[in-house]
Amino acid sequence: MIRDAVFSEGKAQGRANGGGRRPLLKKPPRRCGPHKNFYSNKNMILGVTGNPILHSKSPVIFNSIFENLQINDSHAYTRIAANTPAEAMFLFKELGLTGMNVTAPFKAGIMEYLDEVEDAAKTIGGVNTVVREKEIIKGYNTDYLGVTGALAGRGISLEGKRCVVLGAGGAGRAAVYGLLKEKAIVILVNRTYSTAAIAAKELGCDMRDISSLQNLLKEVDILVSTLPAGVDIIQGEWLREGLVVFDANYKKSRLVEEAENRGCQTIRGEEWLLNQAIPAYGYFLGKKHPDIENITKVLWGPGGRTAFFKKAPWLEKELVIALVGFMGSGKSYIGKQLAQRMGFVFKDLDELIEKKAGQSVPEIFSKQGEGIFRRLEKEALAEVLQSEGRVVIACGGGVVLDAENRELLKNNCLVIWLYSSIETSLKRIPKGTRPLLDCADPVKEAQRILDERLFYYAQAADLVVSNEQCCLRRPENFSRKGFWTSKSFSLVEKISDEINKVFNH
């Protein structure tokens, strides 16, 4: 059973409005099983989850692969925001994901929600790759392959090499496992002695107290640091020429800078990330031996590393947040609160269309047809994206149906997909307000529409957030103002917290 999601109450500081004209860039009932798109060979949705997750480079890696292999029209990779492993797996199942990468702090906790876990992942104590194989959801760990692959790519043979792994968390355990598998001699060092002792016993390696690190570095061939970003305990004078220094962090690393100054051979964290992605790609696409040569060319070729370090379009300009999702997912309601919290202007596309047309959305549908509405919607989107200041836009549910709209959103906005199930969405929608559901069986029609749009939402989205909060209360409580206020407020906090952590990085 998927446990109820628990939403965080962390605080985040909003940003003030800014000026300047923006250049427009172009380039059924709820079910536990997957949507129809999963069963089709045509489209595949993949993702990565963790907390926080908006900073993740995994979408850059995988979408670059898909684009270069010319399968980006049928494969999409996005970020899955969650506060717990349970919430992440809820979205995995609801969205019909084929596969999902997992990062901190969910690698260990997510294992209990899987049907099967490979032996390597059990030994390491964490899963970083979740794959749906028919009706079974399996967990794998490719982190250790990222370590050994990066070292092998530098021509470093590991057999008999003396290695120190610094840090006994998930990444450290994966590094130890991979190095031992390649017959290296491994010593584990951790700031907490007891944690290192437990890990060393379980993995079958030696361990030392943190106080012995300086002397150890005089004797070993390779240092692998898996400490969190900003935790700097190694002094520059401890490093010597010829030592291989591998830092798991792909952000700016003081350790790597010090090591380069001392004449060490350095390996940065992005090489670990890229090398673990290759076997994960194989699991996702069901290929035991993925086309490593072509994938490596994509990742390490002229555009690969450039794409890896390139900032997202929404980081290069005044921030515009676009909320997309099915009708009844709460885009307008959440959008207003998010704009207020962050000091942004709020704009609702449907309201802009109604104002311009002089008719309500149902009237436009009934008198002029859906085609006219979609044209007005496209014009409204282009217009609002050229407006001044920081904006939160609540988009209509069908805005993603148009490929040019999706391109506009991706190139000009941080696109957040608010997800709620059909059951929940229909309970939020007043009768007679959604022309597309004015039919004999609105539940069946709503499911058909969502299945049609699901992949397009994934293509457009930078971040997926669950707004399935009604599942936490009984139906009679859905309309109570207090319920909506408390639950939506924590969702707004979640979104703003993800955004602010990216800017703080």
DAFENTA-V434779 format. One record per pair of residues at least 6 apart in sequence whose ideal C-beta (glycine too) atoms are under 7 Angstrom apart, sorted by the first residue. I is the first residue (numbers start at 1). GAP is how many residues later the second one is. Records with the same first field share a line. If there is no record, write none. Layout:
# DAFENTA-V434779
I->GAP  GAP
This chain:
# DAFENTA-V434779
2->84  87  88
3->83
4->468
5->78  79  81  82  85  461
6->77  78
7->76  483  484  487
8->75  482  485  486
9->481  484
10->483  487
12->481  484  485  488
13->487
14->327  328  329  482
15->327  328  375
16->327
17->326  327  328  372  373
18->300  371  372
19->369  370
20->298  368
21->365  367
22->295  296  363  364  365  366
24->358  361  362  388
25->288  386  387
26->381  382  385
27->380  384
28->394  415  416  419
29->393  394  414
30->391  392  393  394
32->61
33->60
34->59  62
35->60  61  416  419
36->415
37->6  8  59  414  417  418
38->58  60
42->32
43->31  412
44->30  31  54
45->31  50  51  52  53  410  413
46->16  31  51  52  53  54  238
47->30  31  32  33  50  53
48->8  10  11  31  32  52  53  55
49->31  33  39  51  53  57
50->6  52  53  54  56
51->31  32  54  55
52->446  449
53->26  27  28
54->25  409  444  445  448
55->446  447  450
56->23  47
57->193  216  251
58->43
59->18  19  20
60->247  248
61->213  216  238  247
62->15  215
63->9  14
64->234  240  243
65->216  230  233
66->6  9
68->230
76->379  382  383
78->380  383  384  386
79->383  384  385
80->8  11  20  384
81->382  383  384  413  417
82->6  9
83->411
85->21  24  25  28
86->27
87->379
88->18  22
89->21  24
90->376
91->328  373  375
92->8  38
94->325  327
95->324  359
97->35
98->34  186
99->30  31  32  33  184  185
100->30
101->27  28  179
102->8  25  26  28
103->25
104->66
107->19  20  21  63
108->17  18  62
110->17  20
111->6  16  28
114->13  16  23  24  25
115->21  22  23
116->20  22
117->10  22
118->21  22
120->21  24  57
121->6  18  19  20
123->54  80
124->17  20  49  50  53
125->45  48
126->15  44
127->12  13  14
128->13  14  15  148
129->11  12  13  151  154
130->7  9
131->7  9  152  153
140->143
141->33
142->134  137  138
143->28  31  133
144->30  31  33  34  37
145->33  130  131  134
146->126  127  129  130
147->27  28  31  32  77  125
148->10  30  34
149->126  129
150->96  117  121  122  125
151->7
153->118  122
154->113
156->88
158->21  24  25  26
159->23  24  25
160->23  25
161->23  24  60  61
162->23  57  58  59
163->16  21  22  23  57  58  59  61
164->23  25  52  53  56  59
165->7  10  11  21  23  59  61
166->23  57  58  59  60  61
167->23  58  59  60
168->20  22  27  28  31
169->57
171->55  77
172->16  54
173->26  30
175->49  51
176->10  12  27  29
177->26
179->7
180->6  23  24  25
186->19  20
187->18  19  20  21  29
188->8  11  12  17  19
189->7  18  19  21  24
190->6  20
191->19
193->16
196->11
197->10
200->6  7
208->8
214->24
217->6  21  22  26
218->22
221->23
222->22  24
223->20  21  22  23
224->22
225->22  23  30
226->22
229->20  22
232->22  23
234->21
236->22  25  26
239->6  19  20  23  25
240->22
241->21  22  23
243->21
244->20  21
245->10  11  14  19  21
246->21
247->6  8  9  21  22
248->21  24
249->20
250->18  19  20  23
251->254
253->15
256->10  12
259->7
260->6
270->38
274->25
278->12  14  17
281->9  14
282->6  8
298->6
312->150
313->98  99
314->6  99  100
318->72
319->71  95
320->65  70  71  73  92  93
321->17  71  72  92  93  95
322->71  73  87  91  93
323->8  11  12  70  71  72  93  95
324->71  75  76  91  93  133  136  137
325->6  72  92  93  94  132
326->71  99  124
327->70  98  102  107
328->92  97  98  100  101
329->89  90  91  96  138
330->88  90  137  158
331->63  64  87
332->16  62
333->155
334->84  133  154  157  158
335->11  57  59
336->10
337->151  152  155
338->54  154  157  158
339->6  7  53
341->151  155
342->154
344->46  47  48
345->44  45  46
346->46
347->37  44  46
348->46
349->28  31  32  44  45  46  47  50
350->11  46
352->28  32
353->8  23  24  27
354->6  7
356->20
357->7  19
361->12
362->71  73
364->8  9
365->8  70
366->69
374->28
377->19  22
378->24  27
381->18  24  27
382->26
384->7  9
385->23  27
398->55
399->6
400->6  53  56  57  60
401->52  55
406->50  53  54
409->6  51
410->50
414->48
415->45  46  47
416->45  46  47  49  79
417->40  44  47
418->47  49
419->45  47  48  49
420->47  48
421->47
422->21  24  25  28
424->44  46  47
426->16  17  20
427->43  48  51
436->13
437->8  9
439->6
463->35
465->26  29  30
467->24
469->18  22
470->8
473->10
477->6
